[in-house]
C-alpha cells in the first residue's frame, strides 16, 4: 500500500490509514492462531487470517483491499464464538477492524 492510503475514522474520531487498519486486522486474526479455540471456529479464522496476511503485507489497490476485507468479514460472520475468552476478544476486534476499513473506503 502506498502512503496516500485513504484514512479511516476510528471510534474516537481520529484517523488511521488503511494500512494501519489492515495491519491491526491481521494482528488480531494472527493472535487467534496461538489460542486453543474451537475447531470449527479455527477453520474460519484460519482462512480469514491468511487473507488478512496478504492484505496487510501486499501492495494492493484499495478496491482489491475492500474486496478481500469483505471476504474476511463474511468468514468472521460464520464464527459465533471461539470457545476462548481472549479469542472472542480478538474476533470482535477483527470484526470492528473490518467495519472501519469498509466504512473508511468507498468503491467508485
Beta strands, then each sheet from edge to edge (+ up, - down):
strand 1: 7-9
strand 2: 15-17
sheet 1: 1+ 2-
end
